Amino acid sequence: MNREELERSIHAFYASRLSNDAETVLAEFAPDGEFVMEGSQRFSPVVAANAKAQGAQEFADMIRQVVGLWDWRKQEFVSILIENDRAAVCYDLTTVFTPTGEEITTRLVDLWTVEDGKIKSLHEFVDTALVAALAAKVEG
């Protein structure tokens, strides 16, 4: 996959994510793809709840849950760095946390590995303190 193809895959994925349709998002992943929300599982219940899934069904369920919890509204790319089959994508995101209806804008970084035009792995770095504070409103 060349640079232009990988960049097209990146834009296709984020367009699918902005559609807030879990099945469209799942179609962008390789059959054995992985999504990992990075951070301390010990200190962030949000990360612990969205740790790496095992198996196709668990993976699909996790993606459906994440898409259901976060209604993406607007995304602005800050930078996209591409090297071979890997990419680092930094972006600002406006999203609604659906359990509370609260809209937030935050910055994320995703690290990608792509194989045959599909996402092999996507490691997402989020503001875990912000997400934990939103989750606490639902738990509390």
C-alpha angles and dihedrals in degrees: 000000000000127000095264092050092050091049090051089051090051093051091045091053095050091046088054090048091051088055087064089220110136094200091055089049092049091053089064092062128083114247089256094037123140135212118197126184103210125219141080112317088195095058102028120058088190092060091044091052092050100040119141113306122228119220133005098280095047089047092051091047091051093050090048090051094048092048090048093051097047120051103196113216107168137003130191120188115229096181142343118201117189130189121167107307095345134083140180114209123191117188145159114237133197109199141157120234096222099207091062102020089232116150118215138174117214141155123250136183122207124193113206139196115187129195125184091348094305131101109262093178136001119187112190124202113198137168093272093184090058093046092047090051090053092046090050089061089061095043095043 
